[in-house]
Amino acid sequence: MRNSKLPNATAVLVLGISSVALCCCYGIPGILTGGIALFLYRRDKRVYDKNKGNYTNFDNLKTGRMLSILGITLSSLCLMYLLSIHYL
């Protein structure tokens, strides 16, 4: 069978990059894009686990997952910092 690409791997990568890039916009856009990326990662990971030999771009999926986790972490820190400045 011919190797194909995972359907959402590029979207996960783009959303992970945008999550890191949007972490300084009050935190909320970075958290949202990172959460969507993790949701799409989970769907593609299930597809990949069924037939591991049929897909070629799993590295993009893993990279997007790492970037989305990083973006969520940075966005959460930024949001907590802004809230602490505003309310303390």
N, C-alpha and C positions, 0 to 999 in steps of 0.2 A: 504494500500500500504506500502511496505517496505521502511524504511528510507535509503537514499543513501547519498553519499558525494558530495559536490560541486566539479566540475571538476578541478578548478584551485586554490583551497584554499591552498594546500601545496606549489604550485609554488609561490603564492603571499607571503606566509610566508617566504620561502627561499630567495626570491628576496628582501624582506624587511630587513631580517637579513644581507644579503650581501650588501645592500645599506648602512646600518650603518657601516659595517665593512670596506667598501671601501671608506668611506668619506675622509680619509686622503691621498688617492692616487690622489692628485691634483683635487679632486672633481668631475671630469667628470664621472668616472665609477659609483660612488654613485648616481649621478643624473640620469644616464641612467637606472640603475637597479631599482631605485625607481619609475621612470616614467613608466617602463614596468609593475611593480607591481601594480601601480594605474590603469593602463589600464585593466589589468586582473581582478582587484578587481571590476571595474565597470561592466565588462561583467558578472561576477559571481553574483554580487548584483542584476542585472536584473533577472537572473534565479531564485535566492532565493526569490525575491519579488513576483514572479508569484505563487509559491507554498512553503510557509514558513514552513509548517509542514513536508515536504518530505526530508529535509536536516539536517544533524547532525553536520557538522563541520563549522558552521558560525562563531564561536569564533576564529578559526584559521584565517579566512578571515579578521576579524576585527583587530586582532593582527598584521597581515601582513600589513594592511593599515596604522596602527599607526606607525609601524617601518619604512615603506617606506616614510611617511611624515617626520619623524625624520631624516632619512638618507638623504633625499633631502635637508632639512634645514641645516644639518651639512655640507653636501657637498657644498652647495652654500656659506656658511660662509667660508669654507676652500678655495674655489676657489676665492672668493672676497679678502680674506686675502693674498693669494699668488699673485694675480694680483696687489693689492695695494703695496706690497713689491717690485714687479718687476718694476712697472711703476711710482712709486713715489719716 
